Amino acid sequence: MINYLFLGALSLLCILPMLHILALSFSSGSAAAAGTVSLWPVEFTTAAYENILNKPQYFTAFLITMQRVVLGTSISMLLTVLAAYPLSKEPGHFRFRTVYAWYFVITILFSGGLIPWYMTIKATGLIDTIWALVLPGAVPVFNVILLLNFYRGLPKELEESAKMDGANQFVTLFRIYFPLSAPALATIGLFTIVGHWNSWFDGLVLMNRPEHYPLQTFLQTVIIKKDFRFISSDDLDILKQLSDRTSTAAQIFVAAFPILMIYPFLQRFFIKGIVMGSVKE
C-alpha cells in the first residue's frame, strides 16, 4: 500500500506541473502575468497557439525538423549498429578491439570545443545544409556502448551456429543479432529521436538563413525572443493577448507533443533495453 501511495504521489509531482503549463498556454497574457492561473485556464484563449501555427515559417521549420529526425535517426542507428557489433567481440576475435573502443570512449572525456567544431563543419562545406544538423553527431558514443554491451550479453552459440551454416559477419548481424536487439534499438532510437527533435543550438550556429532553421531554433528565436522580422501587422492583435509565460507554455507543448505521441509505442522496450544494455551478465 505504501508503494502505491508513494508512486501515486510521485506521478502527481510529474503530472501537475504539465497541467499547469497547459493551463498557462490557454490563458490570457494578463492572467498569466498576474499569476492567477493554477491548473485551469483563466480567460481561455488560443492566441499563443495561433501565433505559432498561423505562420508559414513554422511549417517550414517543422518539415526541416522532420527531415532531420528521419535522416539523423536512420544514419545514426545504422552507424551505431555497425560500430557496436565489432566492438562487442572479444580481443581474440577482433584484433585491437580495446584500442578502437578507447578511440570512441575518449570522445566522451575530451572535446575540441565549439570553435574547432564549427571550423570542421565549415571546412567540409556543410554549413547552411541539412547535413550540418545530421552528420556531426551521427555516432553517439553512449548509444554505441549501450548496444555493444547488449550484444555481449547474447549467447555466443548464436554466432557459432551461424558460422557453421556458412553465414558471414553481415548475415549474422542483420539476420540474427539485429532482430534480437529490438529492445536496445528501440531505446537508443528514442534517445536519438528526442535528441534531434529538441536540439536548437546547432541550428542557430550552423544555419545562415532563418528559413533553414529547424523547429526548436525557430521557436527559440521567434517565439521566445520575438524576432520582429517574422511579425506582420496581422499578428499584432494576437501579440497583445500574449505574454512571455503563455508563449513559453505553448512552445513547450508544441515541441513536446510529437515525442509524447511516439513514447508510448517505445516505452515497453525502454526499461528492458536500458538495463540489458548497461549491465554485462
C-alpha positions, 0 to 999 in steps of 0.5 A: 500500500505504501508503494502505491501511495508513494508512486501515486504521489510521485506521478502527481509531482510529474503530472501537475506541473504539465497541467499547469503549463497547459493551463498557462498556454490557454490563458490570457497574457494578463492572467498569466502575468498576474499569476492567477492561473493554477491548473485551469485556464483563466480567460481561455484563449488560443492566441499563443497557439495561433501565433505559432501555427498561423505562420508559414515559417513554422511549417517550414521549420517543422518539415526541416525538423522532420527531415532531420529526425528521419535522416539523423535517426536512420544514419545514426542507428545504422552507424551505431549498429555497425560500430557496436557489433565489432566492438562487442567481440572479444580481443581474440576475435577482433584484433585491437578491439580495446584500442578502437573502443578507447578511440570512441570512449575518449570522445566522451572525456575530451572535446575540441570545443565549439570553435574547432567544431564549427571550423570542421563543419565549415571546412567540409562545406556543410554549413547552411545544409541539412547535413550540418544538423545530421552528420556531426553527431551521427555516432553517439558514443553512449548509444554505441556502448549501450548496444555493444554491451547488449550484444555481449550479453547474447549467447555466443552459440548464436554466432557459432551456429551461424558460422557453421551454416556458412553465414558471414559477419553481415548475415549474422548481424542483420539476420540474427543479432539485429532482430534480437536487439529490438529492445536496445534499438528501440531505446537508443532510437528514442534517445536519438529521436528526442535528441534531434527533435529538441536540439536548437543550438546547432541550428542557430550556429550552423544555419545562415538563413532563418528559413533553414532553421529547424523547429526548436531554433525557430521557436527559440528565436521567434517565439521566445525572443520575438524576432520582429522580422517574422511579425506582420501587422496581422499578428499584432492583435494576437501579440497583445493577448500574449505574454512571455509565460503563455508563449513559453507554455505553448512552445513547450507543448508544441515541441513536446507533443510529437515525442509524447505521441511516439513514447508510448509505442517505445516505452515497453522496450525502454526499461528492458533495453536500458538495463540489458544494455548497461549491465554485462551478465 
